Amino acid sequence: MNNSKVWYVTGASQGLGLTLVKALLANGYRVAATSRDAHKMSKAVGLIDNERFLPLVVDLNNADCIDDSVERTLAAFGRIDVLVNNAGYGMTGTVEETSAEDISQLFAVNVLAGIAVVKRILPVMRRQQSGHIINIGSVAGFVGAPGWAVYSATKAAIAAFSEVLAKEVNEYGIKVTVVEPSGFRTGFLTPASLAKSTADIDGYELVRRTQQQYLSMDGQQAGDPDRAAAILIALAEQPDPPVHLFLGRDAYVRAARKLATMKEELEQQKDISISADFDK
């Protein structure tokens, strides 16, 4: 099979990114995949096919690196049809315990790097008058849990960014989707992928219990990465894809519950909300 569509996937050396790259190559797509360690990624992918697979060493916080990777992708494949912003990591800890440096670094990787990649690839898609940007968010960006405030803030930012971006680029035939999964067996909760604050303030018992609950789920999450990859591939083939896609039963249930609560609160406060305007 030789599928002409070209995918550019960030954070592809492990987790969902790696699973997606393998599935894309197995289905005949052409793939440019980024990682800080292209050799490790290539070894994990297990396919040497220079005609369809372009492993790229990219520091996503370096604009020159992003520019070079996009130019190399265009030189190899001539176009970019689907961008998957998957690079990122988790961080748990109370706000009080988390250093300013750690917060800045998390936003740099989870938010600013993704926006930088979008900015670089948008001109390519505008010239093509087509393309699909898939930003990997999290249900935590919509329904957070104690101990995940800063991480949730980064994913909420990606969701808001995606919503508005979808409106801005629609006239060019470019689609945007933010995918918001719950727990998947991707190694997200392993020490290699999850940062934890080192401070240890007495109290915050709810946070401690919630942290322990999540960490104990490592390797037992309900989400299947292979099924997620298949869903992402099918998503990119839809003529009218959704702006939001929650993945996993837990993500669906949590989002539905919050939407119902928000609607109830909105209606309860309707008179107060409206009263803030000048009288007509």
FIROMI-501153 format. One record per residue: residue in three letters; x negated, y, z of N, C-alpha, C, CB in turn. Coordinates in steps of 0.2 Angstrom, whole numbers, plus 2048, in hexadecimal, padded with zeros to 3 digits. Atoms other than C-alpha are relative to their C-alpha. Glycine has a CB too. Example, Ala and Ser with C-alpha at 12.3 -4.5 7.8 and 13.67 -1.06 7.14 Angstrom:
2
Ala7FC7FA8007C27EA8277FC806800805800806;Ser8047FA7FF7BC7FB8248048058037FE8027F9;
***
This chain:
280
Met7FC7FA8008008008007FC806800805800806;Asn8037F98007FA8127FC8058058017FB8007F9;Asn7FC7FB7FF80481F8047FC8077FF803800807;Ser8037FA8018008307FE8008068058038037F9;Lys8007FB7FB80483A80D7FA8008058077FF805;Val8067FF7FC7F68418178018028077FB8057FD;Trp7FF7FF7F97F684182A7F98038038037FA804;Tyr8067FD7FC7EA84C8368027FF8077FF8077FE;Val7FE8027FA7EB8448477FA8028058017F9801;Thr8057FE7FB7E184C8568017FB806801807803;Gly8008057FA7DC8428668017F97FE805803805;Ala7FF8078037DB83285C7FC7FA8038008007F9;Ser8058067FE7CE8288668037FB8057FA803803;Gln7FD8047FB7DA8218728088018017FD800807;Gly7F97FE7FF7EC8208788058007FA801806803;Leu7FB8008057FB82486D7FC8027F9805805801;Gly8037FE8067EF82D8607FD7FA7FD7FB805802;Leu8038068037E581D85D8057FB7FD7FB7FD805;Thr7FB8048027F481385C8048027FA8067FF805;Leu7FD7FD8067FC81F84F7FB7FF7FA802807802;Val8058018057EC81F8458007F97FD7F9802802;Lys8008078027EC80C8448067FF7FC7FF7FB806;Ala7FA8028037FE80B83F8008047F9806802804;Leu8007FC8067FC8198327FC7FC7FA7FE807801;Leu8058038047ED81082A8037F97FD7F97FF803;Ala7FD8078027F67FF82A8068017FB8037FD807;Asn7FA7FF8048058078217FE8047FA805804803;Gly8027FD8067FA80F8137FF8078008047FE7FB;Tyr8017F98007F98218197F9802800804803806;Arg8067FD8007EA82C8177FF8048077FE8047FA;Val8007FD7F97E48328287F98038028017FA805;Ala8057FC7FD7D883F82F8018008077FF8077FD;Ala7FF8007F97D583C8417FA8038048017F8802;Thr8057FD7FC7CC84684E7FF7FD807802808801;Ser8028027FA7C284285D7FA8038028007F8801;Arg8077FD7FE7B38488677FB7FA7FF800801808;Asp8048058027AC8378638027FC7FA7FF7FB807;Ala7FE8048067AF8318517FE7F98007FE8047FA;His8028078007A58228538047FB8047F87FF802;Lys7FB8037FB7AF81C8628077FF7FD800803806;Met7F98008037BF8208588007FB7FA8028067FE;Ser8018048067B98178488007F88037FA8017FC;Lys8018077FE7B48078528077FE8037FB800806;Ala7FA8027FD7C580785B8057FF7FB803806805;Val7FB8018057CF80984B7FE7FA7FC7FF8067FB;Gly8028068037C57FB8438018007F98037FB804;Leu7FF8008087C78008317FB8057FD8078027FE;Ile8057FC8047B98078268038007F97F97FD800;Asp7FD7FF8067C380E8177FF8087FF8077FE800;Asn8027F88017BB81F8118068037FC7FA8007FD;Glu7FA7FD8047CA8218058068028048017FB7FA;Arg7FA7FF7FC7D78218127FF8038078047FA800;Phe8017FF7F97CF8248237FA8058017FF7FA804;Leu8057FB7FF7C58348287FF8018078018077FC;Pro8017FE7F87BE83483A7FC8068007FC7FA803;Leu8027FA8007BA84583F7FD8028088048067FE;Val8027FE7F97AF84B84E8028088017F8800801;Val7FE7F98007B885B8548018028078078007FD;Asp7FE7FD7F97B88668648068057FE7F9804802;Leu7FA7FC8027C986D8638018078038077FC802;Asn8017F97FD7C487C86E7FB8047FC7FE7FF807;Asn8057FC8047B88818608038017F97F97FC7FF;Ala7FD7FE8077C088A8517FC7FE7FA802807800;Asp8048028067B28868468007F97FF7F8802801;Cys8008078017B38748498077FE7FD8007FC807;Ile7F98018037C68748458008027F9805804804;Asp8007FE8077C387E8357FC7FB7FC7FC807800;Asp8048058037B58718308047FA7FF7FA7FF803;Ser7FC8068017C18638338058007FB8027FE807;Val7FA7FF8057CF86A8297FD8007F9804806801;Glu8038008077C386E81A7FE7F97FE7FA805801;Arg8028078027BC85C81B8067FC7FE7FC7FD806;Thr7FA8048027CE85581B8028027F9805802805;Leu7FD7FD8067D386080C7FB7FD7FA800807800;Ala8058028057C385B8038017F87FE7F9801802;Ala8008088017C68488068077FF7FD8007FD807;Phe7F98028027D98488038048057FC8047FE806;Gly7FD7FB8047DE8587FB8068048038037FE7FA;Arg7FA7FD7FD7ED85C8078007FE8078067FE7FC;Ile7FE8037F97F485A8198078018007FC804806;Asp7F980080080685581A8037FF8078027FA7FC;Val7FD8017F980885082D7FA8028058037F9801;Leu8057FE7FA7FE85883C8037FD8067FF808800;Val7FD8027FA80084F84C7FB8028058007F8800;Asn8047FD7FA7F985985B8017FB806802807801;Asn7FF8047FB7F684B8677FB8018057FF7F97FD;Ala8057FF7FB7E68508708038038067FA8047FD;Gly7FE7FD7FA7E88548827FF7FB806808802800;Tyr8018057FA7E784C8948058038057F9800802;Gly7FC7FE7FA7F184C8A47FC8028068047FA802;Met8037FE7FA7EE8548B48058008067FC807800;Thr7FB8007FB7F68518C57FD8048068027F9802;Gly8027FD7FA7F585B8D58048068027F88037FF;Thr7FC7FA7FF7FE8698DE7FD8067FD801801808;Val8037F98037FC87B8D77FB8038058068057FF;Glu8047FD7FB7F48808E87F97FD7FF8037FF806;Glu8078048007E68728E67FD8017F98027F9802;Thr8038008077E38758D37FC8067FF8057FF7FB;Ser8047FA8017D48818CF8028037FA7F97FD800;Ala7FE7FC8067D688F8C37FC7FD7FA7FE807801;Glu8048038067C88878B88047FA7FD7F97FE803;Asp7FC8068037D28768B78068027FC8017FC806;Ile7FA7FD8037E28808B37FE8027F9803805804;Ser8027FD8067D988A8A57FE7FA7FB7FA805801;Gln8028058047D187A89E8067FC7FD7FB7FB803;Leu7FB8038027E187189D8048037FB8057FE806;Phe7FC7FC8057EA87F8947FC8007F9802807803;Ala8048008067DB8808888017FA7FC7F9801802;Val8008068047DC86E8838087FE7FE7FE7FA804;Asn7F98028027EF86B8848048057FC8047FE807;Val7FC7FB8047F587B87D7FC8047FB803805805;Leu8037FB8057E98878757FC7FC7FB7FA804804;Ala8038048057E087986C8057FE7FA7FC7FA802;Gly7FB8028057F08738648028067FC8067FD804;Ile7FE7FA8047F588585F7FB8027FB801806805;Ala8057FF8057E48878578007FC7FA7F9800804;Val7FF8048057E687884D8068027FB8017F8802;Val7FA7FE8047F787D8477FF8067FC806802805;Lys8017F98047F188F8427FB7FE7FA7FC805805;Arg8058018067E38878378047FC7FB7FA7FC803;Ile7FC8058057EF87A82F8068037FD8017FA803;Leu7FA7FC8037FE88682C7FE8037F9802805805;Pro8017FD8077F688F81D8007FA7FB7FA8037FF;Val8008068047F387D8158077FE7FE7FC7FB803;Met7F98028008058798188058057FC8047FE806;Arg7FC7FB80380C8898127FE8007F87FE807803;Arg8018008078038888018037FA7FD7F87FF7FF;Gln7FD80680380A8767FF8078018007FE7FA805;Gln7F97FF7FF81B87D8048037F98038048017FA;Ser7FD8067FD81D86D80F7FB7FE8068017FA7FB;Gly8048027FB81686581E8057FE8077FB804802;His7FD8017F981B85E8307FB8008058047F97FF;Ile8048007FA8138638408047FD8067FF808802;Ile7FD8047FA81685784E7FB8018068007F87FE;Asn8047FF7FA81085D85F8027FB806801808802;Ile7FE8057FB80F85086D8008048077FB7FB800;Gly7FF7FD7FA81785887C8017FA806806804800;Ser7FF8057FB81E84E88B8078028037FB800806;Val7FA7FE7FD82F84D8947FE8048068037F9802;Ala8027FC7FA8258548A38008087FE7F97FF802;Gly7FF7F98028268658998078028007FD8017F9;Phe7F97FF7FF83986489B8027FE8078047FD7FA;Val7FE8037F983B85A8AB7FA7FE8048057FB7FF;Gly8068027FC82C85B8B68017FD8067FC807801;Ala8008037FA8278528C57FB8038057FF7F8800;Pro8057FD7FB81F8588D67F97FD7FF8027FE807;Gly80780280180C8588D47FE8017F87FF7F9802;Trp8017FF80780D85B8C18018077FD8037FB7FC;Ala7FD7F980281186E8C07FB8037FB7FF804806;Val8047FD8058028738B68007FC7FA7F8801803;Tyr8008048068028658AA8078017FD8007F8802;Ser7F97FE8038158688A88008067FC8057FF805;Ala8007F980381287A8A47FD8007F97FC805805;Thr8038018068068758968057FD7FB7FA7FC800;Lys7FC80380581386A88E8068047FF8027F9803;Ala7FA7FC8018218768917FE8067FB802804806;Ala8037FB8058168838878007FD7F97F9802802;Ile8008038068148778798077FF7FD7FD7F9800;Ala7F98008028278748788038077FE8047FD806;Ala7FD7F980282B8878787FC8027F97FE805805;Phe8047FF80681D88986B8037FD7FA7F87FE801;Ser7FD80380582487C8608078027FE8017F8802;Glu7F97FE8018368828618008067FB804802806;Val8017F980383189485B7FD7FF7F97FD805804;Leu80480280682488D84E8057FD7FB7FB7FC802;Ala7FB8038058328838468048057FC8057FB804;Lys7FC7FB80383C8928437FC8057FB803805805;Glu8057FC80482D89C83C7FE7FD7F97FA802804;Val80280380682888F82F8057FD7FC7FA7FB802;Asn7FB80480383888882A8018027F8807801803;Glu7FF7FE80783989381A7FA7FE7FB7FF808800;Tyr80580380482988B8148017F87FF7F9801803;Gly7FF8088018308798157FC7FC8057FE7FE7F9;Ile8048047FB8268758248047FF8067FA805803;Lys7FC8037FA82E86B8327FB8008068037F97FF;Val8038017F982986B8458047FC8047FE807802;Thr7FD8047FB82D85E8527FB8008068017F97FD;Val8048017FA82785E8648037F9803801805805;Val7FE8067FD82784C86A7FF7FF8077FC7FA7FC;Glu8018007F882A84A87D8017F9803805805802;Pro7FF8077FD8278388838008008087FA7FC7FE;Ser8018027F98298318947FA7FB8018067FD804;Gly80680480081D82489A7FF7FB7FB8007FC807;Phe80280580581481A88D7F97FC8027FF8037F9;Arg8068037FE80680D88F7FA8027FC8017F8800;Thr8067FE8047F88178887FA8028038038077FC;Gly8057FE7FC7EC8198968008078027F97FF7FB;Phe8007F97FE7F282A89A7FF8018088078037FF;Leu8018007F87F28268AD7F97FD8028057FC803;Thr8078027FE7E081F8AD7FC8068017FD7FC7FA;Pro8047FA7FE7D28298B47FC8037FA7FA7FD805;Ala8037FD8067CB82C8A38048057FD7FE7FA7FB;Ser7FC7FC8037DA83589E8048058048057FC7FC;Leu7FC7FD7FB7E283C8AE7FB8048058047FC803;Ala8037FC7FC7DA84B8B78048008077FE8077FE;Lys7FC7FF7FA7DE84C8CA7FC8068048007FA804;Ser8047FB7FB7DA85B8D67FD7FD805806805802;Thr8048047FB7CD8578E28028038077F98027FF;Ala7FE7FE7FA7D48628F08057FC804803808800;Asp7FB8047FC7DE85A8FE8038048067FC7F9803;Ile7FC7FC7FB7EA8659078057FC8048038067FD;Asp7FB8047FC7F485E9158078027FE7FF801808;Gly7F97FF80180685C9128017FE7F8802807801;Tyr7FE80180780E85C9008027F88007FB8027FB;Glu7FF80780081584B9048047FD7FA8047FE807;Leu7FC80180682284B8F67FB7FF7FA8058057FF;Val80580080581384E8EA7FC7FA8007FC806800;Arg8048067FF8098408F18037FA7FE7FD800807;Arg7FC8058018178348F08017FF7F8806800804;Thr7FE80080781B8398DE7F97FE7FC8028077FE;Gln8078028038088388D97FF7F98007FB804803;Gln8018077FF8078278E08047FB7FC8007FE807;Gln7FB8048048178218D77FE8007F9807803801;Tyr8028008078108278C67FA7FC7FF7FF8077FE;Leu8068048027FF8208C88017F98017FB802806;Ser7FE80780080680F8CD8037FD7FA8047FF806;Met7FD80280680E80E8BD7FC7FF7FA8058057FD;Asp8058018057FE80D8B38007F97FD7F9802802;Gly7FF8068048007FF8A68067FD8017FB7FB804;Gln7F98037FF8127FC8AB8058057FD8017FF807;Gln7FB7FB80381A80B8A28047FC7FB7FC8067FC;Ala7FB8038048298078987FF8017F8807802801;Gly8017FE80782480F8887FB7FC7FC7FD808800;Asp80480480481C80587A7FD8057FB8047FA7FC;Pro8037FB80580F80F8708007FE7F97F8800802;Asp7FF8028068118048618078027FD7FF7F87FF;Arg7FA7FE8028238088608008087FF8067FE805;Ala8017F880181F81B8637FD8027F97FC803806;Ala8047FE80781381B8548057FF7FA7FA7FB800;Ala7FC8018058208138498068058008047F9801;Ile7FB7FB80082D82084E7FD8067FE802801808;Leu8047FA80282082E84B8008007F87FA801803;Ile80180180781D8278398078017FD7FD7F97FF;Ala7F97FF8038308268368028078008057FB803;Leu7FF7F97FF83283783D7FE8057FA7FE803807;Ala8037FC80582783F8308037FF7F97F87FE800;Glu7FD8018078318378228078038008007F87FF;Gln7F97FD80084183F8288008077FC803801807;Pro8007FA80384784D81D8028068048058007FA;Asp7FE7FB7FB84E85782C7FF7FD8078088017FF;Pro8028037FA84585183B8028058067F87FF801;Pro7FE7FC7FA84A85784D7FA8058028027FC805;Val8067FC7FC8408658567FE7FD806803807801;His8028047FA84185B8668017F97FF804803806;Leu7FF80780083F8498677FD7FD8067FC7FC7FA;Phe8028037FA83F8418787FF7F87FF805801806;Leu80180780183782F8787FF7FC8077F98007FC;Gly7FF8047FA83B8228858068018037FA801804;Arg7FA7FF7FC84A81E88F8008058058027F9802;Asp8017FC7FA84382789E8018077FE7FA7FF804;Ala8007F98038408378938078027FF7FC8007FA;Tyr7F97FE80285283688C8048018068037FA7FC;Val7FC8007FA85A83389D7FE8078047FF7FA805;Arg8027FA7FC8508418A68028067FC7F9800801;Ala7FE7FB80485384D8988088028007FE8007F9;Ala7F87FF80086684A8978028028078037F97FE;Arg7FD7FE7F986884C8AA7FE8078017FC7FB805;Lys8017F97FF85F85C8AA8048057FC7F88027FE;Leu7FB7FC80486986389B8078018038007FD7F9;Ala7F97FF7FD87985F8A48008048068027F9803;Thr8007FC7FA8738678B47FF8087FE7FA7FE804;Met8017F980386D8778AA8068037FE7FA8007FB;Lys7F97FE80287E8788A28048028058037FB7FB;Glu7FB7FF7FA8878778B27FE8078048007FA805;Glu8027FA7FD87C8848BA8018077FC7F8800802;Leu7FF7FA80487D8908AB8078028007FE7FE7F9;Glu7F97FE7FF8908908AC8018038078047FA7FE;Gln7FE7FE7F98908928BF7FD8078017FC7FC805;Gln8037F97FF8858A28BD8028047FA7F87FF800;Lys7FF7FC80688D8A88AD8028078028067FD7FC;Asp7FD7F97FE8968B78B57FA805802805800805;Ile8057FC7FD8868BD8BE7FB8017FA7FC7FC805;Ser8047FF80587C8BA8AE8028067FB7FF7FA7FB;Ile7FD7FB8048888C58A48008078038077FE7FE;Ser7FF7FA7FC8898D28B17FA8058008027FF807;Ala8067FC8008778D88AE8008057FA7FA7FB7FF;Asp8007FC80587C8E089E8048078018037FD7FA;Phe7FC7FA7FF8828F289C8087FF7FE7FE8067FB;Asp7F98018018958F389C8018037F9805804805;Lys7FE7FE80789C8F588A8058068008027FB7FC;
***
